[in-house]
């Protein structure tokens, strides 16, 4: 079943394109250093033969070039997220590590045990509740939702435990996990798959949960769609805008065996315990295209990757074929506008879109090279920015 052998295969594919794996030398400085504010953009990339993963820092994504030759740092840490100059990652021992990088070395600020939940890269995800509160989630064996709340300033877990969403019936496991907050209400959208064939049931579920108590749980069902974005540890599949939560239904060939299911946006209004029955914005011709990722821009808009489904013959196509276009999606008005970027390699489930003060940076590997494209949301203009020299793939693009 998918949560065992098949999941390990998918995880191996994700490692090729998504997870920010790298090499932290042990014995780093015991004294935390103030993170660099000069090179405040960060790229996690693969480069070299044999391939290695690197953290690169740069002062601009709009011009110039970057390479791993004599630049950046290689590390064996598995990065989860970053904020305010620090990265948060797991190491080979399974511990949680807070660290910084100055393009020459990695400095570990704190390393702590990470045993509160059953962390797994195919069934775990996270949400930043605020600047100092990072909440980790996982689904133990696909059956039991769990959480652990971290104060990133003290690097201490302040709460953890099970989320009492009812377990699936025998012969099924939970999949397609996507989540966001509206104020202090946590929403988790998910489906369940059959052990026998890994096919999802023809419905999805929404759990509404009071935070921080993680109680008062209400679960509702929607039969219009059945595959909330999965692998949201590696790429966003939901956001909240103006008091409304938006989710992407995304039954990609990579993530599921299902066919002829919709790719579209659905929503939950503030105070509700169920998806809005009056709203579903189907983004593609489901027989010809796939939609992947929901990168929040603001003002009711998001960036979505739309791929030529007719050319996808397996997970390797996401990392080898020029099949991806980028669209600005207005979820409020249900319109989408193609962004003027050449067709590119998808990169699968990756954080290759960065939104910063009304400007969207999109790292796209096209037939003309690997560049960061700079998209001005207000004017609709696109310019070609930073060139990624000698870099095979990008896993995370971030502003620290």
C-alpha positions, 0 to 999 in steps of 0.5 A, a space after each residue: 500500500 502507498 503508506 509503505 512501499 509506494 510511499 517510500 518510492 514517492 519519497 525517493 522521487 521527492 528527494 530528487 526535486 524537493 527536500 532541502 537535504 545538505 551537509 552540516 559539519 559537526 563541531 560548529 561554533 557553540 556560540 550563536 551568530 547573528 544571521 547575515 542581513 546582507 545576503 538576505 535571499 536563500 536558495 537550496 539547490 542541487 549541483 555537481 557530479 555526484 550531486 550535492 545540495 547547497 545553501 546559497 545566499 545572495 543579495 539580489 534575485 533580480 540580477 547577476 548570477 550565482 553558482 556553487 563554485 567557491 560559493 555556498 555551503 553543503 550540508 546533511 541537514 534536512 531543511 523544513 522551513 526558515 524565518 528571520 535569518 534562521 533555518 529549521 531542519 532535522 539531522 541524521 539523528 532525527 533531532 531538530 536543528 536551528 541554524 544559520 548560514 553565511 555562505 561559507 559555513 553553517 552555525 548551529 544555534 540550537 539542537 533539540 530532540 524531536 520525538 513529540 510526533 512521528 515525523 515523516 516526509 510523506 505525511 508531515 507538514 507545518 504552519 507558522 502561527 506567528 513569528 515565534 510559533 512553529 507548529 509541526 503536524 504528522 499523521 502517524 501510520 496514516 491513522 492518527 493526527 499529531 501536533 507539536 508546537 515550538 517556540 522558536 525563540 527558546 527552541 522549546 516545545 510548549 505543547 504536543 499530542 494527538 489531534 482527536 480526528 476520528 481514525 479511518 475505518 479498517 482498510 483505509 489511511 489518511 492522505 492529501 493533508 493540507 491545513 491553514 488557520 483562520 484566526 485561532 481556528 485550525 482547518 485540516 483538509 484531507 482524504 482517505 485511501 484504501 490500503 488495497 489499491 491506494 485509491 481515494 474515496 470519492 469525498 474529502 473531509 474538513 476538520 475544524 479545530 480550536 487552537 491552542 487547545 486542539 479540541 472542539 473538533 468538527 469533521 464534515 464531508 464534501 463529495 465534489 472533490 476528493 484530493 486536497 494537495 498532498 506533500 504540503 511540507 514541500 509546497 503550499 496547498 492552502 492559504 488564508 486571505 481576508 478571513 477566508 481559507 482557500 485550498 487546492 484540490 490537486 490529484 496529480 499523477 505523482 501523488 495518486 493513481 486516480 484519473 478524471 478528478 478536478 484540479 481546483 480551489 475550494 474555500 472555508 469561510 470564517 466561523 464555518 465548520 464546512 467547505 463553502 457549498 457554493 464555491 469551487 473554482 476548477 482551474 484546468 481541463 482535467 483531462 489535459 492539465 494539472 494544477 500544482 501549488 498555491 502560493 499566496 500573493 495577497 489580495 485574493 490572489 495566488 500563483 499556481 503551476 499548470 502543467 501539460 498532463 498529456 506529457 506526464 508519464 510518471 513522476 520523473 516527468 516533473 523533473 525532466 520535461 518543459 511542461 509547466 506554465 505559471 498563472 496568477 489566480 484570482 480566487 475571489 473573482 475566479 479568473 486566471 492570467 498566464 504569466 509570461 515565462 517560457 515553459 519550464 521544468 516543474 520541479 515537482 513539489 518545491 518552494 520555487 516561488 517567493 512573494 515579497 512586497 508585491 513582487 513574485 520571484 519564480 525560479 524556472 528552469 527553461 530551455 534557455 537556462 535556469 533563471 529567477 523570473 521577477 513578476 510585478 503583480 500590479 503591472 503584470 510585467 516580467 523580467 528575467 533576473 538572477 541566473 543559476 549557473 551550473 545548478 541542476 535543480 532548486 528545492 527552496 527559494 526564500 527570503 531570510 
